[in-house]
Amino acid sequence: MSRLALRFAEFKTSGHKALIPFITAGDPNPEFTVPMMHAMVEAGADIIELGVPFSDPMADGPVIQRASERALEHKMSLRHTLTIVSEFRSKNQTTPVVLMGYANPVEAMGYEAFALAAKNAGVDGVLTVDLPPEEAQECADLLNAQDIDQIFLLAPNSSPDRIKKMDSVGSGFLYYVSVKGITGAGHLDTADVQRKLIDIRANTELPIGVGFGIKDAETAKIIAQLSDAVVVGSALISKIEANLSAPELAKQQIIELLKSMRLAMDNQD
């Protein structure tokens, strides 16, 4: 059983909701990433999602696109990202790490070679944005053989048949991108998210993480009431971007935001 599956099984028993922060490997520089990963765990992160920089991240918003651009200026790559995971694993053997990226670098390495390299580095899950479940079976089988989960993105218009396909090929958890969610603080359409999660749960037993636009403790708390995991990315990367000349300040601001989210998620009264 994968580290992700074990972690979510524990959470199902305890009622704990997972906090999953996302940062891009190598942004703003390669030396920043591993200390930031450890700091996020200390701040309450349960799982870390690490972006693999790519030259054409068409599915990402402008904030994460610019993070990839900054990382690529430092010659970051899939192999360098795996090295970062290995370095993180030298001090942390328990926190699951999910790589989020695009198919091109994985295909260039080769699915089998990638699965072995990811296992050796200590990766627990892989979310390949542009690899649909209809084309992912080979990669998923190779990853599963190494106890690594193939994770898929769900959209608000994902049909029951597509959810079932992701359930059959994927593992670990499903990531629901709530694009109709937050347009600003206090404008979360919780009823819409809740309705969609009912439909998703009718077609999968996998845990469901919800992301996109979660910016503060209050919205993290609301999403935690509805889902199994809260994913936060752009709000963290924005702090890096705002403090490029002062990365330690960005790190502190990220820690403070994650701590506030963790506290809010744990206090559901």
C-alpha positions as CSV (number, residue, x, y, z in Angstrom):
1,M,0.0,0.0,0.0
2,S,1.3,3.5,-0.9
3,R,2.2,6.1,1.7
4,L,-0.8,8.2,0.3
5,A,-3.3,5.4,0.8
6,L,-2.0,4.7,4.3
7,R,-2.2,8.4,5.2
8,F,-5.8,8.8,3.9
9,A,-6.8,5.6,5.7
10,E,-5.6,7.1,8.9
11,F,-7.4,10.3,8.3
12,K,-10.7,8.5,7.5
13,T,-10.5,6.8,10.9
14,S,-9.6,10.0,12.8
15,G,-11.7,12.5,10.8
16,H,-8.7,14.6,10.1
17,K,-8.7,16.6,6.8
18,A,-5.5,16.8,4.8
19,L,-3.8,20.1,4.0
20,I,-1.9,19.8,0.7
21,P,0.3,22.8,-0.1
22,F,1.8,23.2,-3.6
23,I,5.0,24.9,-4.6
24,T,7.1,24.7,-7.8
25,A,10.4,22.9,-7.5
26,G,13.3,25.4,-7.8
27,D,11.2,28.6,-7.4
28,P,12.6,31.1,-6.6
29,N,15.9,29.1,-6.6
30,P,16.7,25.4,-6.1
31,E,18.2,26.0,-2.6
32,F,14.8,27.3,-1.3
33,T,12.7,24.2,-2.0
34,V,13.8,21.5,0.5
35,P,13.8,23.9,3.5
36,M,10.4,25.2,2.4
37,M,9.1,21.6,2.2
38,H,10.3,20.8,5.8
39,A,8.8,24.1,7.0
40,M,5.4,23.4,5.4
41,V,5.3,20.0,7.2
42,E,6.1,21.8,10.5
43,A,3.3,24.3,9.8
44,G,0.7,21.5,9.4
45,A,1.0,20.2,5.9
46,D,0.0,16.5,5.6
47,I,1.0,15.9,2.0
48,I,3.3,18.1,-0.3
49,E,2.5,18.7,-3.9
50,L,5.6,19.6,-5.8
51,G,5.4,21.2,-9.3
52,V,7.7,20.0,-12.0
53,P,8.8,23.1,-14.0
54,F,7.8,22.9,-17.7
55,S,8.2,25.3,-20.5
56,D,4.6,25.2,-21.7
57,P,2.4,24.8,-18.6
58,M,-0.8,25.5,-20.5
59,A,-3.1,24.2,-17.8
60,D,-1.7,26.5,-15.1
61,G,-2.7,30.0,-14.2
62,P,-0.3,32.9,-14.6
63,V,1.1,32.8,-11.1
64,I,2.2,29.1,-11.4
65,Q,3.3,29.7,-15.0
66,R,5.7,32.4,-13.8
67,A,6.9,30.1,-11.0
68,S,7.9,27.6,-13.7
69,E,9.7,30.3,-15.7
70,R,11.7,31.3,-12.6
71,A,12.6,27.7,-11.9
72,L,13.6,27.0,-15.5
73,E,16.0,29.9,-15.3
74,H,17.9,27.8,-12.8
75,K,17.9,24.8,-15.2
76,M,15.4,22.9,-13.2
77,S,14.1,19.7,-14.7
78,L,12.3,16.5,-13.9
79,R,15.5,14.8,-12.8
80,H,16.5,17.8,-10.7
81,T,13.0,17.7,-9.1
82,L,13.6,14.0,-8.2
83,T,16.9,15.0,-6.6
84,I,15.0,17.5,-4.5
85,V,12.6,14.8,-3.3
86,S,15.6,12.6,-2.4
87,E,17.1,15.4,-0.4
88,F,13.8,15.9,1.4
89,R,13.5,12.2,2.1
90,S,16.9,12.2,3.9
91,K,15.2,13.9,6.9
92,N,11.5,13.0,6.3
93,Q,10.4,9.4,5.5
94,T,6.7,9.8,6.3
95,T,5.2,12.8,4.6
96,P,3.8,11.9,1.1
97,V,5.1,13.8,-1.8
98,V,3.1,14.2,-5.0
99,L,4.7,15.4,-8.3
100,M,2.5,17.5,-10.5
101,G,3.5,18.2,-14.0
102,Y,3.2,17.4,-17.7
103,A,3.6,14.3,-19.8
104,N,6.4,15.5,-22.0
105,P,9.3,15.2,-19.5
106,V,8.0,11.8,-18.2
107,E,7.7,10.4,-21.8
108,A,11.1,11.7,-22.6
109,M,12.5,9.8,-19.7
110,G,10.3,6.7,-20.4
111,Y,7.5,5.5,-18.2
112,E,9.4,2.6,-16.7
113,A,12.6,4.6,-16.1
114,F,10.5,7.3,-14.5
115,A,8.6,5.0,-12.2
116,L,11.9,3.5,-11.0
117,A,13.5,6.9,-10.5
118,A,10.5,8.2,-8.7
119,K,10.4,5.2,-6.4
120,N,14.1,5.6,-5.6
121,A,13.6,9.3,-4.9
122,G,10.7,8.7,-2.5
123,V,7.8,10.0,-4.6
124,D,4.3,8.8,-3.6
125,G,2.0,10.1,-6.2
126,V,2.1,11.6,-9.7
127,L,-0.4,13.9,-11.3
128,T,0.2,14.4,-15.0
129,V,-2.1,17.2,-16.1
130,D,-2.2,16.3,-19.8
131,L,-2.3,12.5,-19.5
132,P,-6.0,11.5,-19.5
133,P,-7.1,8.2,-17.9
134,E,-7.8,6.8,-21.4
135,E,-4.1,7.0,-22.2
136,A,-2.6,6.5,-18.7
137,Q,-3.0,2.8,-18.0
138,E,0.5,1.8,-18.9
139,C,2.0,4.6,-16.8
140,A,-0.3,3.9,-13.9
141,D,0.5,0.2,-13.9
142,L,4.2,0.9,-13.8
143,L,3.8,3.4,-11.0
144,N,1.5,1.1,-9.0
145,A,4.1,-1.6,-9.2
146,Q,6.4,0.8,-7.3
147,D,3.6,1.7,-4.8
148,I,3.2,5.1,-6.4
149,D,-0.3,6.5,-7.1
150,Q,-1.5,7.9,-10.4
151,I,-3.7,10.9,-9.6
152,F,-6.2,12.6,-11.9
153,L,-7.8,16.0,-12.1
154,L,-11.6,16.3,-12.0
155,A,-13.5,19.3,-13.5
156,P,-17.0,20.5,-12.7
157,N,-18.2,19.1,-16.0
158,S,-16.6,15.6,-15.5
159,S,-19.3,13.0,-16.3
160,P,-20.1,10.0,-14.2
161,D,-18.4,7.7,-16.8
162,R,-15.3,9.8,-16.7
163,I,-15.2,9.8,-12.9
164,K,-15.5,6.0,-13.0
165,K,-12.7,5.8,-15.5
166,M,-10.4,7.9,-13.3
167,D,-11.4,5.7,-10.3
168,S,-10.5,2.5,-12.2
169,V,-7.1,3.8,-13.5
170,G,-6.2,6.2,-10.7
171,S,-5.4,5.7,-7.0
172,G,-4.4,7.8,-4.0
173,F,-7.0,10.5,-4.3
174,L,-8.9,12.5,-6.9
175,Y,-8.2,16.2,-7.2
176,Y,-11.3,18.3,-7.9
177,V,-10.6,21.6,-9.5
178,S,-13.4,23.8,-8.4
179,V,-13.2,26.4,-11.1
180,K,-16.5,27.9,-10.1
181,G,-15.3,28.2,-6.5
182,I,-13.6,31.2,-5.2
183,T,-13.5,34.5,-7.1
184,G,-12.6,36.4,-4.0
185,A,-12.7,36.1,-0.2
186,G,-16.2,35.3,0.9
187,H,-17.5,34.3,-2.5
188,L,-17.2,30.6,-2.4
189,D,-20.2,28.7,-3.9
190,T,-20.2,25.9,-1.3
191,A,-23.6,24.6,-2.6
192,D,-22.1,24.1,-6.0
193,V,-19.0,22.3,-4.7
194,Q,-21.1,20.2,-2.3
195,R,-23.5,19.1,-5.2
196,K,-20.5,18.1,-7.4
197,L,-18.8,16.2,-4.6
198,I,-22.0,14.1,-4.0
199,D,-21.9,13.2,-7.7
200,I,-18.2,12.3,-7.5
201,R,-18.6,10.2,-4.3
202,A,-21.3,8.2,-6.0
203,N,-18.8,7.1,-8.6
204,T,-15.6,6.6,-6.5
205,E,-14.4,5.5,-3.1
206,L,-11.1,7.4,-3.5
207,P,-10.5,10.4,-1.2
208,I,-11.3,13.7,-2.8
209,G,-9.1,16.8,-2.6
210,V,-10.4,20.2,-3.6
211,G,-8.3,23.0,-5.0
212,F,-8.2,26.2,-7.0
213,G,-8.5,29.6,-5.5
214,I,-8.2,28.6,-1.8
215,K,-6.6,31.7,-0.4
216,D,-7.2,32.0,3.3
217,A,-8.1,30.1,6.5
218,E,-11.8,30.7,6.1
219,T,-12.1,29.2,2.7
220,A,-9.8,26.3,3.7
221,K,-12.2,25.6,6.6
222,I,-15.2,25.6,4.4
223,I,-13.6,23.3,1.8
224,A,-12.4,20.9,4.6
225,Q,-16.1,20.5,5.7
226,L,-16.9,19.2,2.3
227,S,-13.9,17.2,1.2
228,D,-11.1,15.0,2.4
229,A,-8.3,17.4,1.5
230,V,-7.6,21.0,0.8
231,V,-5.1,21.9,-1.9
232,V,-3.5,25.4,-1.8
233,G,-1.0,26.6,-4.4
234,S,-1.3,30.0,-6.0
235,A,-1.8,31.7,-2.7
236,L,1.6,30.4,-1.6
237,I,3.5,31.0,-4.8
238,S,2.1,34.6,-4.8
239,K,4.1,35.2,-1.6
240,I,7.2,33.9,-3.2
241,E,6.7,36.1,-6.2
242,A,6.1,39.2,-3.9
243,N,9.3,38.6,-2.1
244,L,11.8,37.5,-4.7
245,S,14.6,39.5,-3.1
246,A,13.7,38.3,0.4
247,P,12.9,34.5,0.2
248,E,13.1,34.1,3.9
249,L,10.2,36.6,4.3
250,A,8.2,34.6,1.7
251,K,8.9,31.4,3.7
252,Q,7.7,33.0,6.9
253,Q,4.5,34.3,5.2
254,I,3.8,30.8,3.8
255,I,4.3,29.3,7.2
256,E,1.9,31.7,8.8
257,L,-0.8,31.1,6.1
258,L,-0.5,27.4,6.4
259,K,-0.7,27.5,10.2
260,S,-3.8,29.6,10.0
261,M,-5.4,27.2,7.6
262,R,-4.5,24.2,9.7
263,L,-6.0,25.8,12.8
264,A,-9.2,26.7,11.0
265,M,-9.5,23.2,9.4
266,D,-9.1,21.6,12.8
267,N,-11.6,23.8,14.5
268,Q,-14.9,23.0,12.7
269,D,-17.3,24.2,15.5
